């Protein structure tokens, strides 16, 4: 289901923080495993708050076991006002300067690639995460299908970034194709950018 405006972004951020606990990029952002989930929660709360206002969030039916966070391409870039409005100040106060800098550098790199690879209007899958205890139940399909159908209906492509090699084949099953692969600058973290062209409905 798509989230209503009153949806609990804290709960969405918590499930995403669990899902990304072992993600290579978030291990780079927050190297200490004992504080990674708490720090990631702040990042995901910011991203989910922004998407709830400017895009769409799809959550699992019933208990909240996963979420897909989508943003239309014209809202992909977050302004200073967006940063202040949706929680960047809270991140800055609670995360270390080094962690913030790592996130800014990664975001800038991906945004530069993003704009070069797909300049036309599209939907951006910012995040997809399922609680590790609930994986293998087909929840990724439940989370992806509504917005893929909406994109197809509007004849819009979709785009995503992933840093987990296990995710590449998952997304390929839904029609995404790799359009860029390489290392994130200054890291050993591999990055895949993937695009899905709209299907006729």
Buried (B, 14 or more C-beta within 10 A) or exposed (E): EEBEEEBEBEEBBBBBBBBBBEBBBBBBBBEEEEEBBEBBBBBBBBBBBBBBEBBBBBBBEEEBBBBBBBBBBEBBEBEEEBBEBBBBEEBEEEBEEEBBEBBEBBBEBBBEBBEEEBEEEBBBBBBBBBBEEBBEBEBBEBBBEBBBEBBBEEEBBBBBBBBBEEBBEBBEEBBBEEEBEEEBEEBEBBBBBBBBBBEEE
